[in-house]
């Protein structure tokens, strides 16, 4: 299979995984499928595309699948393997194990939301030892606690330190996205956090 045929097949695998996804909403699915359709059409129009153009399209298509931590992502890479496609994968979980933290807040949110399901999947148990799986759990818990402490501190002081504004925003997004406000805060405290955020003035 040539490089162009290979990438065309990857766009079809992308669509199959996206269609079967239970975690993407319809708008997100549509965006993913538009990208793969655009990629496929370009490849079919230019059967002799050079390697720069090819790598650029490949990179655009794989960005999400290289950066996310969820069941869809594991399904995508499994499908590639089944079809004999040996693209190199960047793995956020390996990065987290090496550095003891997630590289980006969205990866931490993904891990927090989907780890219970992921840790029992064959793709994960084949790739990571029991010790590594437990370490990932600890990294997820530490990430959550670190974000919780930042919010609690701001709540106590009723303000956001100038240097913490971006981090505060990430913590708010984390709590919201993972649906864990109720675990730590009552409604009044959540409202107070939003008020602190809204009223923040940079000096």
Secondary structure as the mmCIF struct_conf table of DSSP 4:
data_model
#
loop_
_struct_conf.conf_type_id
_struct_conf.id
_struct_conf.beg_label_comp_id
_struct_conf.beg_label_asym_id
_struct_conf.beg_label_seq_id
_struct_conf.end_label_comp_id
_struct_conf.end_label_asym_id
_struct_conf.end_label_seq_id
HELX_RH_AL_P HELX_RH_AL_P1 UNK A 3 UNK A 20
BEND BEND1 UNK A 22 UNK A 24
HELX_RH_AL_P HELX_RH_AL_P2 UNK A 26 UNK A 45
TURN_TY1_P TURN_TY1_P1 UNK A 47 UNK A 48
HELX_RH_AL_P HELX_RH_AL_P3 UNK A 51 UNK A 67
BEND BEND2 UNK A 70 UNK A 70
HELX_RH_AL_P HELX_RH_AL_P4 UNK A 71 UNK A 82
TURN_TY1_P TURN_TY1_P2 UNK A 83 UNK A 84
HELX_RH_AL_P HELX_RH_AL_P5 UNK A 92 UNK A 99
TURN_TY1_P TURN_TY1_P3 UNK A 100 UNK A 100
BEND BEND3 UNK A 101 UNK A 101
BEND BEND4 UNK A 103 UNK A 104
HELX_RH_AL_P HELX_RH_AL_P6 UNK A 105 UNK A 118
TURN_TY1_P TURN_TY1_P4 UNK A 119 UNK A 120
BEND BEND5 UNK A 121 UNK A 121
HELX_RH_AL_P HELX_RH_AL_P7 UNK A 122 UNK A 127
BEND BEND6 UNK A 128 UNK A 128
HELX_RH_AL_P HELX_RH_AL_P8 UNK A 130 UNK A 157
TURN_TY1_P TURN_TY1_P5 UNK A 158 UNK A 158
BEND BEND7 UNK A 159 UNK A 159
HELX_RH_3T_P HELX_RH_3T_P1 UNK A 162 UNK A 164
HELX_RH_AL_P HELX_RH_AL_P9 UNK A 165 UNK A 178
TURN_TY1_P TURN_TY1_P6 UNK A 179 UNK A 179
HELX_RH_AL_P HELX_RH_AL_P10 UNK A 181 UNK A 184
HELX_RH_AL_P HELX_RH_AL_P11 UNK A 187 UNK A 198
TURN_TY1_P TURN_TY1_P7 UNK A 199 UNK A 199
#
